[in-house]
């Protein structure tokens, strides 16, 4: 019986590996076309949902045949997070009653789907050779993303966006002059975050190489992706990229190389009028003069009056914009989205008001967790992130070669995500979230049997 099981087990291992490889290629390259919408909701089912489901199906068959499984220690933190999310969802349905039952459950299971990729790649990686294979596959699609971005700019390739409810139906549009680039992603923020991850890998690979000649291909690819990154126009992603470059080159003690990468980044910024204008806007928000806000009232005499009024009335003037209102994206966050999340937290401090209760966007993942799942949800989320961070810092000292490249890259990606999450809902963006958890699982597989 065992003689027959061995070939089947090997075949399932290979099938599982290559099917998950298809996920790493498919996610960044295939635009977010909805296959169909869930009735009475704005949630769409997409091709990647079926692909991930198929990977899980193969894994279950593999598990039945091999009858063995090993969970990473961080599984406990994942389970606590899932449990708190489930209790919060039940509370929203039965107690606060401010959500659609189907919608809150769909949001909950979406998070399960994204995070489950962590375990799939963890179980798929049995050796450093497999990890190297997945690392190469992770970087390869970036070339396709670049080429499609070029096609959108110069050849009117279709743009598929989910930046609003109408375009999220899968309507093919075209890139208008002055509009930020999406490429194969649903929004310019997603593209910028994806490219940050890819460039972090390239920085780590370059840092692991001892000679400048061998670094040139990776430096060249970094420059190409950075050009595409600049077309996305995301300020917070630029900050996170700079932090990721600093962290990775510091860990490798490649200070000169780090200065080279930073020099290239700042050279691109200096030649990008879009970034210069956007940073000028932020600068004006925080340096506006008091005289620009408070103006002296103008007075006018009453027409035909024989006497001068002792109590003149000021001519009504338009209310001046507050400094934060002069930057639209900042105003939306500070005036609308963040207060809405805090109101949800005040309504139910312990468990929040449930997934989907504070609309599609909060543009701050920490406040979103606080509003939707309360203090317990935020603490369980932070505990999970803390466990990941502790593992990565410890593991970087115990790895070498390709495994060290993976771990150091993941640290850079982790730092960039934590930074970006203060202004973008990165952990809810399907393409980005799936890839993030895949890379975290890849790093955890470097110490599989702890």
Secondary structure, DSSP 8 states (H G I E B T S, - for coil): -HHHHHHHHHHHHHHHHHHHHHHHHHHHHS---EEEE-TTSS-EEEHHHHHHHHHHHHHHHHHHHH------TTHHHHHHHHHHHHHHHHHIIIII--S-HHHHHHHHHHHHHHHHHHHHHHHH--SHHHHHHHHHHHHHHHHHHHHHHHHHHHS---B---SSTTGGGT--B---TT----TTSSSHHHHHHHHHHHHHHHHHHHHH-S-HHHHHHHHHHHHHHHHHHHHH--HHHHHHHHHHHHHHHHHTT-HHHHHHHHHHHHHHHHT-HHHHHHHHHHHHHHH--HHHHS----B---TT-SS--SS--B--------GGGGSHHHHHIIIIIHHHHHHHHHHSTTTTT-TTTT-S--S-HHHHHHHHHHHHHHHHHHHHHHHHHHHHHHHTTS--HHHHHHHHHHHHHHHHHHHHTTTS-TTT-HHHHHHHHHHHHHHHGGG---
